[in-house]
Amino acid sequence: MTTMLIIIASVITGIIVGGWLTLVIATAAMARSQQYMEKRVRFWQAQARAAADEPAMEWARPDYWPGTLTRS
């Protein structure tokens, strides 16, 4: 009888600890994944801000063309 109670208590304890351990590992994996995604989002938001801050690309035009200068 005592052996049966110990077996039952061990199984119940194992189920509880196994469930808790699974929950902790799953939560840690989700937190890590969320942290990684937040890092990527911050990077792309910074890239978008930097692109918005840069002026539009224009072709460079010289102030004068060589050979067209005249002396006064």
VMD Tcl script that draws the C-alpha trace (Angstrom):
set ca {
  {0.00 0.00 0.00}
  {2.78 2.43 0.93}
  {4.67 1.59 -2.24}
  {1.58 2.36 -4.31}
  {1.20 5.78 -2.66}
  {4.87 6.58 -3.34}
  {4.47 5.56 -6.98}
  {1.33 7.67 -7.39}
  {2.94 10.66 -5.65}
  {6.05 10.30 -7.85}
  {3.99 10.16 -11.05}
  {1.92 13.19 -10.06}
  {5.06 15.10 -9.05}
  {6.72 14.11 -12.33}
  {3.74 15.32 -14.34}
  {3.68 18.64 -12.48}
  {7.44 19.19 -12.78}
  {7.43 18.10 -16.43}
  {4.61 20.50 -17.24}
  {6.32 23.32 -15.38}
  {9.64 22.66 -17.11}
  {7.94 22.59 -20.52}
  {6.22 25.88 -19.72}
  {9.49 27.52 -18.66}
  {11.36 26.34 -21.77}
  {8.54 27.40 -24.11}
  {8.33 30.83 -22.43}
  {12.09 31.30 -22.74}
  {11.99 30.35 -26.43}
  {9.14 32.77 -27.10}
  {10.90 35.57 -25.23}
  {14.09 35.01 -27.21}
  {12.19 34.96 -30.48}
  {10.33 38.14 -29.56}
  {13.57 39.87 -28.58}
  {15.15 38.93 -31.91}
  {12.13 40.20 -33.84}
  {12.08 43.48 -31.90}
  {15.77 43.93 -32.72}
  {15.05 43.39 -36.43}
  {12.10 45.81 -36.34}
  {14.22 48.50 -34.68}
  {16.92 48.00 -37.33}
  {14.48 48.35 -40.22}
  {12.77 51.34 -38.63}
  {16.16 53.03 -38.29}
  {16.91 52.21 -41.94}
  {13.59 53.74 -43.00}
  {14.25 56.88 -40.92}
  {17.73 57.22 -42.39}
  {16.37 56.83 -45.91}
  {13.67 59.44 -45.24}
  {16.25 61.89 -43.86}
  {18.50 61.65 -46.90}
  {17.68 64.07 -49.72}
  {16.59 62.65 -53.02}
  {19.49 61.69 -55.24}
  {20.14 64.28 -57.94}
  {22.62 64.18 -60.75}
  {25.68 66.24 -59.99}
  {25.92 69.30 -62.26}
  {29.15 71.27 -62.44}
  {28.99 75.02 -62.00}
  {30.77 75.42 -65.32}
  {31.86 73.29 -68.20}
  {35.61 73.11 -68.85}
  {36.66 75.15 -71.87}
  {33.78 77.60 -71.67}
  {35.41 80.01 -69.27}
  {36.40 83.34 -70.78}
  {38.81 85.87 -69.45}
  {37.63 89.37 -69.01}
}
mol new
graphics top color blue
foreach p $ca { graphics top sphere $p radius 0.5 }
foreach p [lrange $ca 0 end-1] q [lrange $ca 1 end] { graphics top cylinder $p $q radius 0.2 }
display resetview
